[in-house]
Amino acid sequence: MKKLSMILILLVPLLLTMEQVHGFDCEKAKTSVSSCESFVTGGDQEPSSTCCNGISSVGSSATTVDERRAACQCLKEWANKIPNIREDLAISLPKRCGLDKALPIPENLDCNNIQ
């Protein structure tokens, strides 16, 4: 559950602030953010440009309430599969990617509460 919260801290703010580009696709979203795994587990000192681009892409693909809720659920599933995720790195990811629209999200985020 802690892994899920950390990923949400990273990505849900972006999902709430990005403009519409395409409809949401969970598998594409998981692929887009997969390059962030090495950073959030401490393997890389900085997120790669591919990681940051992936986060931006996920945010821009979930523009409706239903899409944002689906993205939240999708990213929870993805996060559950990441062993040894570090909360401090997960929280710092939006800022390190230069995505200053990110806002803190409660760890117990309920995807159904996303507007």
Phi and psi restraints in degrees (range 20) as a CNS / XPLOR table:
assign (resid 1 and name C) (resid 2 and name N)
       (resid 2 and name CA) (resid 2 and name C) 1.0 -63.0 20.0 2
assign (resid 2 and name N) (resid 2 and name CA)
       (resid 2 and name C) (resid 3 and name N) 1.0 -37.5 20.0 2
assign (resid 2 and name C) (resid 3 and name N)
       (resid 3 and name CA) (resid 3 and name C) 1.0 -61.2 20.0 2
assign (resid 3 and name N) (resid 3 and name CA)
       (resid 3 and name C) (resid 4 and name N) 1.0 -41.9 20.0 2
assign (resid 3 and name C) (resid 4 and name N)
       (resid 4 and name CA) (resid 4 and name C) 1.0 -61.5 20.0 2
assign (resid 4 and name N) (resid 4 and name CA)
       (resid 4 and name C) (resid 5 and name N) 1.0 -43.4 20.0 2
assign (resid 4 and name C) (resid 5 and name N)
       (resid 5 and name CA) (resid 5 and name C) 1.0 -62.8 20.0 2
assign (resid 5 and name N) (resid 5 and name CA)
       (resid 5 and name C) (resid 6 and name N) 1.0 -40.5 20.0 2
assign (resid 5 and name C) (resid 6 and name N)
       (resid 6 and name CA) (resid 6 and name C) 1.0 -65.8 20.0 2
assign (resid 6 and name N) (resid 6 and name CA)
       (resid 6 and name C) (resid 7 and name N) 1.0 -42.0 20.0 2
assign (resid 6 and name C) (resid 7 and name N)
       (resid 7 and name CA) (resid 7 and name C) 1.0 -65.5 20.0 2
assign (resid 7 and name N) (resid 7 and name CA)
       (resid 7 and name C) (resid 8 and name N) 1.0 -38.3 20.0 2
assign (resid 7 and name C) (resid 8 and name N)
       (resid 8 and name CA) (resid 8 and name C) 1.0 -64.2 20.0 2
assign (resid 8 and name N) (resid 8 and name CA)
       (resid 8 and name C) (resid 9 and name N) 1.0 -38.3 20.0 2
assign (resid 8 and name C) (resid 9 and name N)
       (resid 9 and name CA) (resid 9 and name C) 1.0 -58.2 20.0 2
assign (resid 9 and name N) (resid 9 and name CA)
       (resid 9 and name C) (resid 10 and name N) 1.0 -35.2 20.0 2
assign (resid 9 and name C) (resid 10 and name N)
       (resid 10 and name CA) (resid 10 and name C) 1.0 -75.1 20.0 2
assign (resid 10 and name N) (resid 10 and name CA)
       (resid 10 and name C) (resid 11 and name N) 1.0 -48.7 20.0 2
assign (resid 10 and name C) (resid 11 and name N)
       (resid 11 and name CA) (resid 11 and name C) 1.0 -107.1 20.0 2
assign (resid 11 and name N) (resid 11 and name CA)
       (resid 11 and name C) (resid 12 and name N) 1.0 -28.5 20.0 2
assign (resid 11 and name C) (resid 12 and name N)
       (resid 12 and name CA) (resid 12 and name C) 1.0 -61.8 20.0 2
assign (resid 12 and name N) (resid 12 and name CA)
       (resid 12 and name C) (resid 13 and name N) 1.0 -39.5 20.0 2
assign (resid 12 and name C) (resid 13 and name N)
       (resid 13 and name CA) (resid 13 and name C) 1.0 -57.0 20.0 2
assign (resid 13 and name N) (resid 13 and name CA)
       (resid 13 and name C) (resid 14 and name N) 1.0 -36.7 20.0 2
assign (resid 13 and name C) (resid 14 and name N)
       (resid 14 and name CA) (resid 14 and name C) 1.0 -69.7 20.0 2
assign (resid 14 and name N) (resid 14 and name CA)
       (resid 14 and name C) (resid 15 and name N) 1.0 -36.8 20.0 2
assign (resid 14 and name C) (resid 15 and name N)
       (resid 15 and name CA) (resid 15 and name C) 1.0 -64.1 20.0 2
assign (resid 15 and name N) (resid 15 and name CA)
       (resid 15 and name C) (resid 16 and name N) 1.0 -28.3 20.0 2
assign (resid 15 and name C) (resid 16 and name N)
       (resid 16 and name CA) (resid 16 and name C) 1.0 -85.5 20.0 2
assign (resid 16 and name N) (resid 16 and name CA)
       (resid 16 and name C) (resid 17 and name N) 1.0 -14.2 20.0 2
assign (resid 16 and name C) (resid 17 and name N)
       (resid 17 and name CA) (resid 17 and name C) 1.0 -118.6 20.0 2
assign (resid 17 and name N) (resid 17 and name CA)
       (resid 17 and name C) (resid 18 and name N) 1.0 -10.9 20.0 2
assign (resid 17 and name C) (resid 18 and name N)
       (resid 18 and name CA) (resid 18 and name C) 1.0 -83.1 20.0 2
assign (resid 18 and name N) (resid 18 and name CA)
       (resid 18 and name C) (resid 19 and name N) 1.0 155.1 20.0 2
assign (resid 18 and name C) (resid 19 and name N)
       (resid 19 and name CA) (resid 19 and name C) 1.0 -83.7 20.0 2
assign (resid 19 and name N) (resid 19 and name CA)
       (resid 19 and name C) (resid 20 and name N) 1.0 157.1 20.0 2
assign (resid 19 and name C) (resid 20 and name N)
       (resid 20 and name CA) (resid 20 and name C) 1.0 -70.3 20.0 2
assign (resid 20 and name N) (resid 20 and name CA)
       (resid 20 and name C) (resid 21 and name N) 1.0 134.8 20.0 2
assign (resid 20 and name C) (resid 21 and name N)
       (resid 21 and name CA) (resid 21 and name C) 1.0 -127.0 20.0 2
assign (resid 21 and name N) (resid 21 and name CA)
       (resid 21 and name C) (resid 22 and name N) 1.0 -52.8 20.0 2
assign (resid 21 and name C) (resid 22 and name N)
       (resid 22 and name CA) (resid 22 and name C) 1.0 -141.7 20.0 2
assign (resid 22 and name N) (resid 22 and name CA)
       (resid 22 and name C) (resid 23 and name N) 1.0 169.1 20.0 2
assign (resid 22 and name C) (resid 23 and name N)
       (resid 23 and name CA) (resid 23 and name C) 1.0 -69.7 20.0 2
assign (resid 23 and name N) (resid 23 and name CA)
       (resid 23 and name C) (resid 24 and name N) 1.0 160.4 20.0 2
assign (resid 23 and name C) (resid 24 and name N)
       (resid 24 and name CA) (resid 24 and name C) 1.0 -80.1 20.0 2
assign (resid 24 and name N) (resid 24 and name CA)
       (resid 24 and name C) (resid 25 and name N) 1.0 136.2 20.0 2
assign (resid 24 and name C) (resid 25 and name N)
       (resid 25 and name CA) (resid 25 and name C) 1.0 -133.1 20.0 2
assign (resid 25 and name N) (resid 25 and name CA)
       (resid 25 and name C) (resid 26 and name N) 1.0 110.6 20.0 2
assign (resid 25 and name C) (resid 26 and name N)
       (resid 26 and name CA) (resid 26 and name C) 1.0 -59.0 20.0 2
assign (resid 26 and name N) (resid 26 and name CA)
       (resid 26 and name C) (resid 27 and name N) 1.0 -47.3 20.0 2
assign (resid 26 and name C) (resid 27 and name N)
       (resid 27 and name CA) (resid 27 and name C) 1.0 -62.9 20.0 2
assign (resid 27 and name N) (resid 27 and name CA)
       (resid 27 and name C) (resid 28 and name N) 1.0 -39.3 20.0 2
assign (resid 27 and name C) (resid 28 and name N)
       (resid 28 and name CA) (resid 28 and name C) 1.0 -65.6 20.0 2
assign (resid 28 and name N) (resid 28 and name CA)
       (resid 28 and name C) (resid 29 and name N) 1.0 -39.7 20.0 2
assign (resid 28 and name C) (resid 29 and name N)
       (resid 29 and name CA) (resid 29 and name C) 1.0 -62.4 20.0 2
assign (resid 29 and name N) (resid 29 and name CA)
       (resid 29 and name C) (resid 30 and name N) 1.0 -45.4 20.0 2
assign (resid 29 and name C) (resid 30 and name N)
       (resid 30 and name CA) (resid 30 and name C) 1.0 -60.9 20.0 2
assign (resid 30 and name N) (resid 30 and name CA)
       (resid 30 and name C) (resid 31 and name N) 1.0 -40.5 20.0 2
assign (resid 30 and name C) (resid 31 and name N)
       (resid 31 and name CA) (resid 31 and name C) 1.0 -66.0 20.0 2
assign (resid 31 and name N) (resid 31 and name CA)
       (resid 31 and name C) (resid 32 and name N) 1.0 -41.2 20.0 2
assign (resid 31 and name C) (resid 32 and name N)
       (resid 32 and name CA) (resid 32 and name C) 1.0 -61.1 20.0 2
assign (resid 32 and name N) (resid 32 and name CA)
       (resid 32 and name C) (resid 33 and name N) 1.0 -38.8 20.0 2
assign (resid 32 and name C) (resid 33 and name N)
       (resid 33 and name CA) (resid 33 and name C) 1.0 -96.4 20.0 2
assign (resid 33 and name N) (resid 33 and name CA)
       (resid 33 and name C) (resid 34 and name N) 1.0 -2.4 20.0 2
assign (resid 33 and name C) (resid 34 and name N)
       (resid 34 and name CA) (resid 34 and name C) 1.0 -60.9 20.0 2
assign (resid 34 and name N) (resid 34 and name CA)
       (resid 34 and name C) (resid 35 and name N) 1.0 -28.6 20.0 2
assign (resid 34 and name C) (resid 35 and name N)
       (resid 35 and name CA) (resid 35 and name C) 1.0 -73.3 20.0 2
assign (resid 35 and name N) (resid 35 and name CA)
       (resid 35 and name C) (resid 36 and name N) 1.0 -7.7 20.0 2
assign (resid 35 and name C) (resid 36 and name N)
       (resid 36 and name CA) (resid 36 and name C) 1.0 -83.9 20.0 2
assign (resid 36 and name N) (resid 36 and name CA)
       (resid 36 and name C) (resid 37 and name N) 1.0 -14.7 20.0 2
assign (resid 36 and name C) (resid 37 and name N)
       (resid 37 and name CA) (resid 37 and name C) 1.0 -57.8 20.0 2
assign (resid 37 and name N) (resid 37 and name CA)
       (resid 37 and name C) (resid 38 and name N) 1.0 -42.8 20.0 2
assign (resid 37 and name C) (resid 38 and name N)
       (resid 38 and name CA) (resid 38 and name C) 1.0 -62.9 20.0 2
assign (resid 38 and name N) (resid 38 and name CA)
       (resid 38 and name C) (resid 39 and name N) 1.0 -36.9 20.0 2
assign (resid 38 and name C) (resid 39 and name N)
       (resid 39 and name CA) (resid 39 and name C) 1.0 -70.9 20.0 2
assign (resid 39 and name N) (resid 39 and name CA)
       (resid 39 and name C) (resid 40 and name N) 1.0 -48.6 20.0 2
assign (resid 39 and name C) (resid 40 and name N)
       (resid 40 and name CA) (resid 40 and name C) 1.0 -72.0 20.0 2
assign (resid 40 and name N) (resid 40 and name CA)
       (resid 40 and name C) (resid 41 and name N) 1.0 -10.4 20.0 2
assign (resid 40 and name C) (resid 41 and name N)
       (resid 41 and name CA) (resid 41 and name C) 1.0 -102.4 20.0 2
assign (resid 41 and name N) (resid 41 and name CA)
       (resid 41 and name C) (resid 42 and name N) 1.0 1.1 20.0 2
assign (resid 41 and name C) (resid 42 and name N)
       (resid 42 and name CA) (resid 42 and name C) 1.0 91.3 20.0 2
assign (resid 42 and name N) (resid 42 and name CA)
       (resid 42 and name C) (resid 43 and name N) 1.0 6.4 20.0 2
assign (resid 42 and name C) (resid 43 and name N)
       (resid 43 and name CA) (resid 43 and name C) 1.0 -74.2 20.0 2
assign (resid 43 and name N) (resid 43 and name CA)
       (resid 43 and name C) (resid 44 and name N) 1.0 -32.6 20.0 2
assign (resid 43 and name C) (resid 44 and name N)
       (resid 44 and name CA) (resid 44 and name C) 1.0 -116.3 20.0 2
assign (resid 44 and name N) (resid 44 and name CA)
       (resid 44 and name C) (resid 45 and name N) 1.0 146.2 20.0 2
assign (resid 44 and name C) (resid 45 and name N)
       (resid 45 and name CA) (resid 45 and name C) 1.0 -76.7 20.0 2
assign (resid 45 and name N) (resid 45 and name CA)
       (resid 45 and name C) (resid 46 and name N) 1.0 -26.5 20.0 2
assign (resid 45 and name C) (resid 46 and name N)
       (resid 46 and name CA) (resid 46 and name C) 1.0 -136.5 20.0 2
assign (resid 46 and name N) (resid 46 and name CA)
       (resid 46 and name C) (resid 47 and name N) 1.0 150.9 20.0 2
assign (resid 46 and name C) (resid 47 and name N)
       (resid 47 and name CA) (resid 47 and name C) 1.0 -69.8 20.0 2
assign (resid 47 and name N) (resid 47 and name CA)
       (resid 47 and name C) (resid 48 and name N) 1.0 144.6 20.0 2
assign (resid 47 and name C) (resid 48 and name N)
       (resid 48 and name CA) (resid 48 and name C) 1.0 -75.3 20.0 2
assign (resid 48 and name N) (resid 48 and name CA)
       (resid 48 and name C) (resid 49 and name N) 1.0 162.2 20.0 2
assign (resid 48 and name C) (resid 49 and name N)
       (resid 49 and name CA) (resid 49 and name C) 1.0 -63.9 20.0 2
assign (resid 49 and name N) (resid 49 and name CA)
       (resid 49 and name C) (resid 50 and name N) 1.0 -31.8 20.0 2
assign (resid 49 and name C) (resid 50 and name N)
       (resid 50 and name CA) (resid 50 and name C) 1.0 -63.7 20.0 2
assign (resid 50 and name N) (resid 50 and name CA)
       (resid 50 and name C) (resid 51 and name N) 1.0 -42.1 20.0 2
assign (resid 50 and name C) (resid 51 and name N)
       (resid 51 and name CA) (resid 51 and name C) 1.0 -60.5 20.0 2
assign (resid 51 and name N) (resid 51 and name CA)
       (resid 51 and name C) (resid 52 and name N) 1.0 -52.1 20.0 2
assign (resid 51 and name C) (resid 52 and name N)
       (resid 52 and name CA) (resid 52 and name C) 1.0 -62.1 20.0 2
assign (resid 52 and name N) (resid 52 and name CA)
       (resid 52 and name C) (resid 53 and name N) 1.0 -39.6 20.0 2
assign (resid 52 and name C) (resid 53 and name N)
       (resid 53 and name CA) (resid 53 and name C) 1.0 -64.6 20.0 2
assign (resid 53 and name N) (resid 53 and name CA)
       (resid 53 and name C) (resid 54 and name N) 1.0 -36.7 20.0 2
assign (resid 53 and name C) (resid 54 and name N)
       (resid 54 and name CA) (resid 54 and name C) 1.0 -65.0 20.0 2
assign (resid 54 and name N) (resid 54 and name CA)
       (resid 54 and name C) (resid 55 and name N) 1.0 -42.4 20.0 2
assign (resid 54 and name C) (resid 55 and name N)
       (resid 55 and name CA) (resid 55 and name C) 1.0 -62.6 20.0 2
assign (resid 55 and name N) (resid 55 and name CA)
       (resid 55 and name C) (resid 56 and name N) 1.0 -44.4 20.0 2
assign (resid 55 and name C) (resid 56 and name N)
       (resid 56 and name CA) (resid 56 and name C) 1.0 -61.4 20.0 2
assign (resid 56 and name N) (resid 56 and name CA)
       (resid 56 and name C) (resid 57 and name N) 1.0 -41.6 20.0 2
assign (resid 56 and name C) (resid 57 and name N)
       (resid 57 and name CA) (resid 57 and name C) 1.0 -63.5 20.0 2
assign (resid 57 and name N) (resid 57 and name CA)
       (resid 57 and name C) (resid 58 and name N) 1.0 -43.6 20.0 2
assign (resid 57 and name C) (resid 58 and name N)
       (resid 58 and name CA) (resid 58 and name C) 1.0 -61.9 20.0 2
assign (resid 58 and name N) (resid 58 and name CA)
       (resid 58 and name C) (resid 59 and name N) 1.0 -44.8 20.0 2
assign (resid 58 and name C) (resid 59 and name N)
       (resid 59 and name CA) (resid 59 and name C) 1.0 -60.4 20.0 2
assign (resid 59 and name N) (resid 59 and name CA)
       (resid 59 and name C) (resid 60 and name N) 1.0 -41.5 20.0 2
assign (resid 59 and name C) (resid 60 and name N)
       (resid 60 and name CA) (resid 60 and name C) 1.0 -76.9 20.0 2
assign (resid 60 and name N) (resid 60 and name CA)
       (resid 60 and name C) (resid 61 and name N) 1.0 -14.4 20.0 2
assign (resid 60 and name C) (resid 61 and name N)
       (resid 61 and name CA) (resid 61 and name C) 1.0 -91.6 20.0 2
assign (resid 61 and name N) (resid 61 and name CA)
       (resid 61 and name C) (resid 62 and name N) 1.0 -8.9 20.0 2
assign (resid 61 and name C) (resid 62 and name N)
       (resid 62 and name CA) (resid 62 and name C) 1.0 -118.0 20.0 2
assign (resid 62 and name N) (resid 62 and name CA)
       (resid 62 and name C) (resid 63 and name N) 1.0 94.3 20.0 2
assign (resid 62 and name C) (resid 63 and name N)
       (resid 63 and name CA) (resid 63 and name C) 1.0 -111.9 20.0 2
assign (resid 63 and name N) (resid 63 and name CA)
       (resid 63 and name C) (resid 64 and name N) 1.0 -23.8 20.0 2
assign (resid 63 and name C) (resid 64 and name N)
       (resid 64 and name CA) (resid 64 and name C) 1.0 -94.1 20.0 2
assign (resid 64 and name N) (resid 64 and name CA)
       (resid 64 and name C) (resid 65 and name N) 1.0 165.7 20.0 2
assign (resid 64 and name C) (resid 65 and name N)
       (resid 65 and name CA) (resid 65 and name C) 1.0 -57.7 20.0 2
assign (resid 65 and name N) (resid 65 and name CA)
       (resid 65 and name C) (resid 66 and name N) 1.0 -46.9 20.0 2
assign (resid 65 and name C) (resid 66 and name N)
       (resid 66 and name CA) (resid 66 and name C) 1.0 -62.3 20.0 2
assign (resid 66 and name N) (resid 66 and name CA)
       (resid 66 and name C) (resid 67 and name N) 1.0 -39.7 20.0 2
assign (resid 66 and name C) (resid 67 and name N)
       (resid 67 and name CA) (resid 67 and name C) 1.0 -66.9 20.0 2
assign (resid 67 and name N) (resid 67 and name CA)
       (resid 67 and name C) (resid 68 and name N) 1.0 -41.1 20.0 2
assign (resid 67 and name C) (resid 68 and name N)
       (resid 68 and name CA) (resid 68 and name C) 1.0 -64.7 20.0 2
assign (resid 68 and name N) (resid 68 and name CA)
       (resid 68 and name C) (resid 69 and name N) 1.0 -38.9 20.0 2
assign (resid 68 and name C) (resid 69 and name N)
       (resid 69 and name CA) (resid 69 and name C) 1.0 -66.4 20.0 2
assign (resid 69 and name N) (resid 69 and name CA)
       (resid 69 and name C) (resid 70 and name N) 1.0 -41.6 20.0 2
assign (resid 69 and name C) (resid 70 and name N)
       (resid 70 and name CA) (resid 70 and name C) 1.0 -64.3 20.0 2
assign (resid 70 and name N) (resid 70 and name CA)
       (resid 70 and name C) (resid 71 and name N) 1.0 -39.7 20.0 2
assign (resid 70 and name C) (resid 71 and name N)
       (resid 71 and name CA) (resid 71 and name C) 1.0 -64.1 20.0 2
assign (resid 71 and name N) (resid 71 and name CA)
       (resid 71 and name C) (resid 72 and name N) 1.0 -43.3 20.0 2
assign (resid 71 and name C) (resid 72 and name N)
       (resid 72 and name CA) (resid 72 and name C) 1.0 -57.3 20.0 2
assign (resid 72 and name N) (resid 72 and name CA)
       (resid 72 and name C) (resid 73 and name N) 1.0 -49.9 20.0 2
assign (resid 72 and name C) (resid 73 and name N)
       (resid 73 and name CA) (resid 73 and name C) 1.0 -62.7 20.0 2
assign (resid 73 and name N) (resid 73 and name CA)
       (resid 73 and name C) (resid 74 and name N) 1.0 -42.4 20.0 2
assign (resid 73 and name C) (resid 74 and name N)
       (resid 74 and name CA) (resid 74 and name C) 1.0 -60.8 20.0 2
assign (resid 74 and name N) (resid 74 and name CA)
       (resid 74 and name C) (resid 75 and name N) 1.0 -44.9 20.0 2
assign (resid 74 and name C) (resid 75 and name N)
       (resid 75 and name CA) (resid 75 and name C) 1.0 -71.3 20.0 2
assign (resid 75 and name N) (resid 75 and name CA)
       (resid 75 and name C) (resid 76 and name N) 1.0 -28.1 20.0 2
assign (resid 75 and name C) (resid 76 and name N)
       (resid 76 and name CA) (resid 76 and name C) 1.0 -63.1 20.0 2
assign (resid 76 and name N) (resid 76 and name CA)
       (resid 76 and name C) (resid 77 and name N) 1.0 -45.2 20.0 2
assign (resid 76 and name C) (resid 77 and name N)
       (resid 77 and name CA) (resid 77 and name C) 1.0 -61.1 20.0 2
assign (resid 77 and name N) (resid 77 and name CA)
       (resid 77 and name C) (resid 78 and name N) 1.0 -44.4 20.0 2
assign (resid 77 and name C) (resid 78 and name N)
       (resid 78 and name CA) (resid 78 and name C) 1.0 -62.4 20.0 2
assign (resid 78 and name N) (resid 78 and name CA)
       (resid 78 and name C) (resid 79 and name N) 1.0 -45.0 20.0 2
assign (resid 78 and name C) (resid 79 and name N)
       (resid 79 and name CA) (resid 79 and name C) 1.0 -63.1 20.0 2
assign (resid 79 and name N) (resid 79 and name CA)
       (resid 79 and name C) (resid 80 and name N) 1.0 -33.9 20.0 2
assign (resid 79 and name C) (resid 80 and name N)
       (resid 80 and name CA) (resid 80 and name C) 1.0 -60.6 20.0 2
assign (resid 80 and name N) (resid 80 and name CA)
       (resid 80 and name C) (resid 81 and name N) 1.0 -21.1 20.0 2
assign (resid 80 and name C) (resid 81 and name N)
       (resid 81 and name CA) (resid 81 and name C) 1.0 -94.5 20.0 2
assign (resid 81 and name N) (resid 81 and name CA)
       (resid 81 and name C) (resid 82 and name N) 1.0 2.3 20.0 2
assign (resid 81 and name C) (resid 82 and name N)
       (resid 82 and name CA) (resid 82 and name C) 1.0 -99.3 20.0 2
assign (resid 82 and name N) (resid 82 and name CA)
       (resid 82 and name C) (resid 83 and name N) 1.0 110.4 20.0 2
assign (resid 82 and name C) (resid 83 and name N)
       (resid 83 and name CA) (resid 83 and name C) 1.0 -76.7 20.0 2
assign (resid 83 and name N) (resid 83 and name CA)
       (resid 83 and name C) (resid 84 and name N) 1.0 147.3 20.0 2
assign (resid 83 and name C) (resid 84 and name N)
       (resid 84 and name CA) (resid 84 and name C) 1.0 60.5 20.0 2
assign (resid 84 and name N) (resid 84 and name CA)
       (resid 84 and name C) (resid 85 and name N) 1.0 33.8 20.0 2
assign (resid 84 and name C) (resid 85 and name N)
       (resid 85 and name CA) (resid 85 and name C) 1.0 -67.6 20.0 2
assign (resid 85 and name N) (resid 85 and name CA)
       (resid 85 and name C) (resid 86 and name N) 1.0 139.0 20.0 2
assign (resid 85 and name C) (resid 86 and name N)
       (resid 86 and name CA) (resid 86 and name C) 1.0 -104.2 20.0 2
assign (resid 86 and name N) (resid 86 and name CA)
       (resid 86 and name C) (resid 87 and name N) 1.0 121.5 20.0 2
assign (resid 86 and name C) (resid 87 and name N)
       (resid 87 and name CA) (resid 87 and name C) 1.0 -59.8 20.0 2
assign (resid 87 and name N) (resid 87 and name CA)
       (resid 87 and name C) (resid 88 and name N) 1.0 -41.7 20.0 2
assign (resid 87 and name C) (resid 88 and name N)
       (resid 88 and name CA) (resid 88 and name C) 1.0 -61.6 20.0 2
assign (resid 88 and name N) (resid 88 and name CA)
       (resid 88 and name C) (resid 89 and name N) 1.0 -40.0 20.0 2
assign (resid 88 and name C) (resid 89 and name N)
       (resid 89 and name CA) (resid 89 and name C) 1.0 -73.0 20.0 2
assign (resid 89 and name N) (resid 89 and name CA)
       (resid 89 and name C) (resid 90 and name N) 1.0 -38.7 20.0 2
assign (resid 89 and name C) (resid 90 and name N)
       (resid 90 and name CA) (resid 90 and name C) 1.0 -61.3 20.0 2
assign (resid 90 and name N) (resid 90 and name CA)
       (resid 90 and name C) (resid 91 and name N) 1.0 -44.4 20.0 2
assign (resid 90 and name C) (resid 91 and name N)
       (resid 91 and name CA) (resid 91 and name C) 1.0 -65.2 20.0 2
assign (resid 91 and name N) (resid 91 and name CA)
       (resid 91 and name C) (resid 92 and name N) 1.0 -34.8 20.0 2
assign (resid 91 and name C) (resid 92 and name N)
       (resid 92 and name CA) (resid 92 and name C) 1.0 -80.8 20.0 2
assign (resid 92 and name N) (resid 92 and name CA)
       (resid 92 and name C) (resid 93 and name N) 1.0 -11.6 20.0 2
assign (resid 92 and name C) (resid 93 and name N)
       (resid 93 and name CA) (resid 93 and name C) 1.0 -58.3 20.0 2
assign (resid 93 and name N) (resid 93 and name CA)
       (resid 93 and name C) (resid 94 and name N) 1.0 -49.3 20.0 2
assign (resid 93 and name C) (resid 94 and name N)
       (resid 94 and name CA) (resid 94 and name C) 1.0 -57.3 20.0 2
assign (resid 94 and name N) (resid 94 and name CA)
       (resid 94 and name C) (resid 95 and name N) 1.0 -43.5 20.0 2
assign (resid 94 and name C) (resid 95 and name N)
       (resid 95 and name CA) (resid 95 and name C) 1.0 -65.9 20.0 2
assign (resid 95 and name N) (resid 95 and name CA)
       (resid 95 and name C) (resid 96 and name N) 1.0 -41.6 20.0 2
assign (resid 95 and name C) (resid 96 and name N)
       (resid 96 and name CA) (resid 96 and name C) 1.0 -67.4 20.0 2
assign (resid 96 and name N) (resid 96 and name CA)
       (resid 96 and name C) (resid 97 and name N) 1.0 -22.6 20.0 2
assign (resid 96 and name C) (resid 97 and name N)
       (resid 97 and name CA) (resid 97 and name C) 1.0 -90.2 20.0 2
assign (resid 97 and name N) (resid 97 and name CA)
       (resid 97 and name C) (resid 98 and name N) 1.0 0.3 20.0 2
assign (resid 97 and name C) (resid 98 and name N)
       (resid 98 and name CA) (resid 98 and name C) 1.0 74.6 20.0 2
assign (resid 98 and name N) (resid 98 and name CA)
       (resid 98 and name C) (resid 99 and name N) 1.0 24.7 20.0 2
assign (resid 98 and name C) (resid 99 and name N)
       (resid 99 and name CA) (resid 99 and name C) 1.0 -100.9 20.0 2
assign (resid 99 and name N) (resid 99 and name CA)
       (resid 99 and name C) (resid 100 and name N) 1.0 80.5 20.0 2
assign (resid 99 and name C) (resid 100 and name N)
       (resid 100 and name CA) (resid 100 and name C) 1.0 -76.2 20.0 2
assign (resid 100 and name N) (resid 100 and name CA)
       (resid 100 and name C) (resid 101 and name N) 1.0 -0.3 20.0 2
assign (resid 100 and name C) (resid 101 and name N)
       (resid 101 and name CA) (resid 101 and name C) 1.0 -82.0 20.0 2
assign (resid 101 and name N) (resid 101 and name CA)
       (resid 101 and name C) (resid 102 and name N) 1.0 -7.0 20.0 2
assign (resid 101 and name C) (resid 102 and name N)
       (resid 102 and name CA) (resid 102 and name C) 1.0 -66.2 20.0 2
assign (resid 102 and name N) (resid 102 and name CA)
       (resid 102 and name C) (resid 103 and name N) 1.0 139.8 20.0 2
assign (resid 102 and name C) (resid 103 and name N)
       (resid 103 and name CA) (resid 103 and name C) 1.0 -123.0 20.0 2
assign (resid 103 and name N) (resid 103 and name CA)
       (resid 103 and name C) (resid 104 and name N) 1.0 152.6 20.0 2
assign (resid 103 and name C) (resid 104 and name N)
       (resid 104 and name CA) (resid 104 and name C) 1.0 -61.8 20.0 2
assign (resid 104 and name N) (resid 104 and name CA)
       (resid 104 and name C) (resid 105 and name N) 1.0 140.7 20.0 2
assign (resid 104 and name C) (resid 105 and name N)
       (resid 105 and name CA) (resid 105 and name C) 1.0 -122.3 20.0 2
assign (resid 105 and name N) (resid 105 and name CA)
       (resid 105 and name C) (resid 106 and name N) 1.0 135.8 20.0 2
assign (resid 105 and name C) (resid 106 and name N)
       (resid 106 and name CA) (resid 106 and name C) 1.0 -59.2 20.0 2
assign (resid 106 and name N) (resid 106 and name CA)
       (resid 106 and name C) (resid 107 and name N) 1.0 143.6 20.0 2
assign (resid 106 and name C) (resid 107 and name N)
       (resid 107 and name CA) (resid 107 and name C) 1.0 -62.4 20.0 2
assign (resid 107 and name N) (resid 107 and name CA)
       (resid 107 and name C) (resid 108 and name N) 1.0 -27.7 20.0 2
assign (resid 107 and name C) (resid 108 and name N)
       (resid 108 and name CA) (resid 108 and name C) 1.0 -95.3 20.0 2
assign (resid 108 and name N) (resid 108 and name CA)
       (resid 108 and name C) (resid 109 and name N) 1.0 32.4 20.0 2
assign (resid 108 and name C) (resid 109 and name N)
       (resid 109 and name CA) (resid 109 and name C) 1.0 -53.2 20.0 2
assign (resid 109 and name N) (resid 109 and name CA)
       (resid 109 and name C) (resid 110 and name N) 1.0 129.6 20.0 2
assign (resid 109 and name C) (resid 110 and name N)
       (resid 110 and name CA) (resid 110 and name C) 1.0 -101.6 20.0 2
assign (resid 110 and name N) (resid 110 and name CA)
       (resid 110 and name C) (resid 111 and name N) 1.0 117.3 20.0 2
assign (resid 110 and name C) (resid 111 and name N)
       (resid 111 and name CA) (resid 111 and name C) 1.0 -57.1 20.0 2
assign (resid 111 and name N) (resid 111 and name CA)
       (resid 111 and name C) (resid 112 and name N) 1.0 -28.3 20.0 2
assign (resid 111 and name C) (resid 112 and name N)
       (resid 112 and name CA) (resid 112 and name C) 1.0 -70.2 20.0 2
assign (resid 112 and name N) (resid 112 and name CA)
       (resid 112 and name C) (resid 113 and name N) 1.0 -15.0 20.0 2
assign (resid 112 and name C) (resid 113 and name N)
       (resid 113 and name CA) (resid 113 and name C) 1.0 -88.0 20.0 2
assign (resid 113 and name N) (resid 113 and name CA)
       (resid 113 and name C) (resid 114 and name N) 1.0 -4.2 20.0 2
assign (resid 113 and name C) (resid 114 and name N)
       (resid 114 and name CA) (resid 114 and name C) 1.0 -70.6 20.0 2
assign (resid 114 and name N) (resid 114 and name CA)
       (resid 114 and name C) (resid 115 and name N) 1.0 133.3 20.0 2
